[in-house]
Amino acid sequence: MAGHQSISDWLNRVAGTDPPIVELAASATIDIGDVTLLAGTALIGKVGIDQTTPGTTNKVVSDPATSTLTIYNVTLTNANTEYSQALPANCRGFEFQCRTGVECRWSNVTGKVATPTAPWATLRPNAWYLSPAINQGASPSTLYFGSATAGSIIELLCYT
């Protein structure tokens, strides 16, 4: 057919440009049936990550394993009053429960749990809340707790 050439001819022509677009090894094999390229040790493309500063270039961040557990006991002395606990710096995740087995309210926004105002969430009696993995860095986040039952105690476990 006029105007058509084999892939092998095309690759040889392209490889002959300066600089070569495609480099072929002496052992390169091309199978037009299933488009199989066997190039031995030859590379067909490269992938790299330019990671000069963790977390900035290409947004690649190392994810160290959690190794330190910090436990807080937050006593909700008065009913319908907001109490807070800052998470430790570089917190990777947290979980909490109400030790006294009553319903409690919690939020990550101040002013929402004393007299329930959205956004807040309910922690049911005898239940745990487990956070997804977080990466808050050195500036700690704060959790806010409240309950209709005076003397409730929140057990908060934080992983850094």
C-alpha positions in Angstrom: 0.0 0.0 0.0 1.3 3.4 -0.9 2.1 5.8 1.9 2.2 3.0 4.6 5.3 1.8 6.3 6.0 -0.8 8.9 6.3 0.1 12.6 9.9 -1.1 12.4 10.6 1.3 9.6 8.9 4.1 11.4 10.8 3.4 14.7 14.1 3.2 12.8 13.4 6.5 11.0 12.3 8.3 14.3 15.4 6.8 16.1 17.6 8.4 13.5 16.5 11.9 14.4 18.9 14.1 16.4 18.3 13.8 19.3 16.6 10.4 18.9 13.0 10.3 19.9 13.1 6.6 20.4 16.2 4.6 21.2 16.2 0.9 20.1 18.4 -1.8 21.5 20.1 -4.2 19.2 17.8 -6.9 20.7 14.6 -5.0 20.3 11.6 -7.0 19.0 8.4 -5.6 17.6 5.4 -7.7 17.0 2.7 -5.8 15.1 0.0 -8.5 15.9 -0.4 -7.7 19.6 1.9 -4.7 19.6 4.6 -6.4 21.7 7.8 -4.5 22.3 10.6 -6.5 23.8 13.5 -4.3 24.3 15.7 -6.2 26.6 17.4 -3.7 28.8 16.3 -0.8 26.7 14.0 1.8 28.4 10.9 3.0 26.8 10.2 6.1 28.8 11.1 7.1 32.4 9.2 8.3 35.4 10.7 10.4 38.1 9.6 12.6 41.1 11.4 15.9 41.7 11.1 15.9 45.5 13.5 18.6 46.8 11.4 19.7 49.8 9.0 17.2 51.4 5.3 18.3 51.1 5.9 21.1 48.6 7.3 19.8 45.3 4.7 17.5 43.8 2.9 17.3 47.2 4.7 14.1 48.2 4.8 13.8 51.9 6.4 11.1 54.0 4.0 9.3 56.2 5.8 8.2 59.3 4.3 5.4 61.4 2.4 6.5 64.5 4.5 5.8 67.6 3.3 7.9 70.5 -0.1 7.6 72.3 -1.3 10.5 74.4 -4.4 10.0 76.6 -6.6 12.9 77.8 -9.5 12.6 80.3 -11.8 15.5 79.7 -14.3 15.9 82.6 -17.5 17.6 81.6 -18.2 18.9 85.1 -21.4 20.9 84.4 -24.3 19.8 82.1 -24.7 21.6 78.8 -21.3 23.4 79.1 -18.6 23.3 76.5 -15.2 21.8 77.4 -12.3 21.7 75.0 -9.1 19.7 74.4 -6.3 20.6 72.0 -4.9 17.7 70.0 -1.1 17.3 70.3 1.1 18.8 67.6 1.5 16.5 64.6 -1.5 14.3 65.6 -2.0 11.5 63.1 -5.4 10.3 64.4 -7.6 10.1 67.5 -10.4 8.2 69.1 -12.7 8.9 72.1 -15.5 7.5 74.1 -17.6 8.6 77.1 -16.3 6.6 80.1 -19.5 7.2 82.0 -21.6 5.6 79.2 -23.9 8.5 78.5 -24.7 10.4 75.3 -22.3 13.3 74.6 -22.0 15.9 71.9 -18.8 16.9 70.1 -17.6 19.3 67.4 -14.4 20.7 66.0 -16.0 24.2 66.1 -16.4 26.2 69.3 -19.8 27.3 70.5 -21.7 24.3 69.2 -22.0 21.7 71.9 -23.3 23.4 75.1 -26.6 24.3 73.6 -26.6 22.1 70.5 -26.1 24.2 67.4 -24.9 22.8 64.0 -22.3 21.6 63.3 -22.0 19.1 66.1 -22.2 15.3 66.3 -23.6 12.8 68.8 -21.5 10.2 70.6 -24.0 7.5 71.6 -23.6 5.7 75.0 -20.9 3.1 75.1 -19.7 3.9 71.6 -16.2 5.0 70.3 -15.5 7.6 67.6 -12.4 6.8 65.5 -11.1 9.6 63.3 -9.7 8.9 59.8 -6.0 9.5 59.4 -5.2 13.1 59.7 -2.0 15.2 59.2 -2.6 18.4 61.1 1.1 19.4 61.5 2.5 21.5 64.3 -0.6 23.7 64.7 -3.0 21.7 66.9 -6.7 21.3 66.3 -9.2 21.5 69.1 -12.1 19.2 69.9 -15.1 20.5 71.9 -17.3 18.3 74.1 -20.6 18.7 76.0 -23.2 16.5 77.6 -26.7 16.9 79.2 -25.3 14.8 82.1 -23.0 16.6 84.6 -19.8 14.7 85.5 -19.4 12.9 82.2 -15.8 12.0 81.3 -14.4 11.8 77.8 -11.5 9.4 77.2 -9.5 10.9 74.3 -6.6 8.9 72.7 -4.3 10.7 70.3 -1.7 9.2 68.1 1.4 11.1 67.0 
